[in-house]
């Protein structure tokens, strides 16, 4: 099964991705984690990614597609995957060759996203208030059309992401027929 998790920063994509990966037996991949790992590397690509992320901007479609496609070409992802933070733009949707079975949208308000991120114990370098606000704006500008694309295709499950972790998980499993 190939599932993508969509939602604004702080919506719980990583939490649900890990839970679903364990339940469904398919690997979980977070583009945010990949990019943060790359940003730590002392390479040209690492420095570029770090600058873009710390400014609250999106990594270019071309770079994102290449990085995600390279990861998904690995043997462990051949039987399926759960990926979060991708695709973020319609261009990424149109050029993503691996395909998906289902898109799960964890919907939370901008206010809830800011509250959750500011309440994290571990504050990351790319989570300044300005960067978070830019990411929220980018989400609405670029990813809202992606959500609408999957809604029109009939492959979108929309979940109220402001519920408890357990309730969100239960609703996703129900929608997948895996309760």
Secondary structure, 3 states (H helix, E strand, C coil): CEEEEECCCCCCHHHHHHHHHHHHCCEEEEHHHHHHHHHHCCCHHHHHHHHHHHCCCCCCHHHHHHHHHHHHCCHHHCCCEEEECCCCCHHHHHHCCCCCCEEEEEECCHHHHHHHHHCCCCCCCCCCHHHHHHHHHHHHHHHHHHHHHHHHHCCEEEEECCCCHHHHHHHHHHHHCCC
